[in-house]
Amino acid sequence: MPGLDAVKKKPKLLVLGKLGAGKTTFLKYVAMQCNEGKFQSDRVPIFITLKDFAVRAAARRALAPNQPGLLEYICQQFSDSSREEIFTAKSLEKAIAGGRALILLDGLDEVREADSDRVLKEISKFSDQYRKNHFVMTCRIAAREYTFEKFTEVEMADFDSEQILTFTTKWFNNKAVKAEMFMERKKMSERKN
């Protein structure tokens, strides 16, 4: 099933994939499609790197016993950036409370083990509290055993030859290294293995 179809059909999706399979690239693609009004244009895409969330929350824990939850973290991220001119923390919070967000949670497997339980509980609590939003989370296959009862698990398929060629042609468009040279080196590398 194409990735966007899975996101459209399943409001809570856990995307599993091998190292380098393109999980982060997929989430960024979903966010771009949403921003451009080509996919779930009625939603606000919010991209969260879970490792950064865990690290910032751990740093704040040293200063204050109450660690920021995902909502506070999201609002802080937006108010710390130039995106404040588009969304205020208040309007973003209102969009999330109203179920109009597309929450993209990247790299569950990259959260340190010391922070893992807290982050897992926060994701579970947040996705229950704001269940009208759509959630897509990524994790490496067999990184750790996670259970998210309300999330549907899907696995990213490897690219076939045609998809590799299409991707590399677009990736290397207007770059010094050409797609043909990359593909030739890839084939040579595969022959050696």
Order of alpha helices (4+ residues) and beta strands (2+ residues): alpha-beta-alpha-beta-alpha-alpha-alpha-beta-alpha-beta-beta-alpha-alpha
